[in-house]
Amino acid sequence: MGLEEHLPGDFLLTTVEAMAGWARRSSMWPMTFGLACCGMELMAVGDPRHDFSRWGMERASATPRQADLMVVAGRVSQKMAPVLRRLYDQMAEPKWVIAMGVCASSGGMFNNYAVVQGVDHIVPVDVYLPGCPPRPEMLLDAILKLRDSVQNTRLGAHRRAETAMRERARLARLPLINTPSDLR
């Protein structure tokens, strides 16, 4: 016999943080940023076989103002880096990033001057998804892990301080070559 059996049916016991976490994880709107071959696997997540809409993500957006999850799929060139950062800055708070594929995570086999050696030099990444290209099932697993961390995210000033500290630490690792100082 639990506590719920002693309460009337119209009561709900929870905290504001728990309710906000549940609402955020249940209604993530991803912004697709498919840059290379990983983009095909990203598109496959929306098909009926994998169907990420069962977790409240059926509205994949191409506009940053209506998205809170950015999935960077593929290699990021130096020319595309400022655009990626601008789109990230235009996203609604709170926002999360998944680096999909080895090229987005570490530059992959493209170790040259034209490709950014990891998207974490531009935006703070929450989940790294390895593979070349990673399967749609792997992306779904990464999304589910991100949803679990979103459920337990703190609110208010604690969240802002944590996000600012993580972003400063990640962007300070290695500067980008020939980029404006506002991206460093």
C-alpha positions in Angstrom: 0.0 0.0 0.0 1.6 3.2 -1.2 1.0 6.9 -0.5 -1.0 7.3 -3.8 -3.8 5.1 -2.4 -4.4 7.4 0.5 -4.7 10.6 -1.6 -7.8 11.6 -3.5 -7.6 11.1 -7.3 -7.2 14.8 -8.2 -3.8 15.5 -6.4 -0.4 15.5 -8.0 2.7 15.7 -5.8 5.9 17.0 -7.5 8.3 19.9 -7.5 8.5 22.8 -10.0 11.9 21.5 -11.3 10.5 18.0 -11.8 7.5 19.3 -13.7 9.5 21.7 -15.8 12.0 18.9 -16.6 9.3 16.5 -17.6 7.7 19.2 -19.9 11.1 20.1 -21.5 12.1 16.5 -22.2 8.7 15.6 -23.6 8.6 18.5 -26.1 12.0 18.9 -27.6 12.0 20.5 -31.0 15.1 19.7 -33.0 16.8 21.9 -35.5 18.4 19.8 -38.2 21.9 20.8 -39.4 22.9 18.0 -41.8 26.1 18.9 -43.5 27.4 15.7 -45.0 26.6 11.9 -45.1 25.4 11.9 -41.5 22.5 14.0 -42.6 21.0 11.0 -44.4 21.0 9.0 -41.2 19.5 12.0 -39.4 16.7 12.1 -41.9 16.1 8.4 -41.4 15.2 9.0 -37.7 12.0 10.6 -38.9 10.8 7.7 -41.0 8.1 5.3 -39.7 10.7 2.6 -38.7 12.5 4.8 -36.2 9.9 7.6 -35.7 11.3 10.0 -33.2 7.9 11.7 -33.1 6.9 9.2 -30.4 9.0 11.3 -28.0 7.4 14.6 -28.9 9.9 15.6 -31.5 7.8 15.4 -34.7 8.4 19.0 -35.5 11.9 19.1 -36.9 12.6 22.7 -37.5 14.8 24.5 -40.0 14.5 27.8 -38.1 16.5 28.3 -34.9 13.9 30.5 -33.1 11.6 27.5 -32.7 14.1 24.9 -31.7 15.8 23.9 -28.5 17.9 20.9 -29.8 20.6 21.2 -32.5 21.8 18.0 -34.1 25.0 18.8 -36.0 25.4 15.9 -38.5 28.6 15.9 -40.4 31.8 17.9 -40.9 31.8 21.6 -40.2 34.0 23.7 -42.5 35.7 26.9 -41.3 33.4 28.8 -43.6 30.3 27.3 -42.0 31.5 27.8 -38.4 30.2 31.4 -37.9 26.8 30.5 -39.4 26.6 27.5 -37.0 27.4 29.8 -34.1 24.9 32.4 -35.2 22.1 29.8 -35.5 23.0 28.5 -32.0 22.8 31.9 -30.5 19.3 32.4 -32.1 17.9 29.3 -30.5 15.6 29.5 -27.6 16.9 28.9 -24.0 17.5 26.3 -22.7 19.2 24.7 -25.7 21.1 21.4 -26.2 23.5 20.2 -28.9 24.2 16.7 -30.2 27.4 16.2 -32.3 26.4 13.4 -34.7 29.2 11.4 -36.3 33.0 11.4 -36.0 33.4 14.4 -38.3 31.2 16.6 -36.0 32.8 15.2 -32.9 36.5 15.4 -33.8 36.9 16.4 -37.5 37.1 12.7 -38.5 39.4 11.9 -41.4 39.5 15.5 -42.5 42.5 16.7 -40.6 43.2 19.9 -42.6 42.8 23.6 -42.5 39.3 23.7 -44.0 37.4 21.5 -41.5 36.8 22.4 -37.8 38.3 19.7 -35.6 35.2 19.2 -33.5 32.1 21.3 -33.3 32.7 21.8 -29.6 35.1 24.5 -30.6 32.1 26.5 -31.8 29.2 25.5 -29.6 29.0 23.6 -26.3 28.1 19.9 -27.0 25.9 17.9 -24.7 26.1 14.5 -26.4 28.8 13.1 -28.7 27.6 10.4 -31.0 30.4 8.3 -32.6 30.3 6.5 -35.9 30.9 7.1 -39.6 28.0 7.5 -40.1 26.1 6.5 -37.0 23.0 4.4 -37.4 19.6 6.0 -36.7 19.2 3.7 -33.7 22.4 5.2 -32.2 20.9 8.7 -32.7 17.7 7.6 -30.9 19.7 6.3 -28.0 21.6 9.6 -27.8 18.3 11.5 -27.8 17.0 9.3 -25.0 20.1 9.8 -22.9 19.9 13.6 -23.5 16.2 13.5 -22.5 17.2 11.8 -19.2 19.7 14.6 -18.5 17.2 17.3 -19.4 14.7 15.8 -17.0 17.3 16.4 -14.2 18.4 19.8 -15.3 18.3 22.6 -12.7 16.3 25.8 -13.2 17.1 29.5 -13.0 20.4 31.0 -12.1 22.0 27.6 -11.4 21.3 26.5 -15.0 22.7 29.8 -16.5 25.9 29.6 -14.4 26.4 25.9 -15.3 25.8 26.6 -19.0 28.1 29.7 -19.1 30.9 27.8 -17.3 30.7 24.8 -19.6 30.6 27.0 -22.7 33.7 29.0 -21.6 35.6 25.9 -20.8 34.9 24.2 -24.1 35.5 27.2 -26.3 38.8 28.0 -24.5 40.3 24.6 -25.4 41.5 25.4 -28.9 40.8 28.6 -30.8 39.5 28.5 -34.4 41.8 29.6 -37.2 40.9 32.9 -38.8 37.6 33.6 -37.0 36.3 36.6 -35.3 37.2 37.0 -31.6 33.5 36.8 -30.6 33.5 33.1 -31.4 36.4 32.3 -29.1 
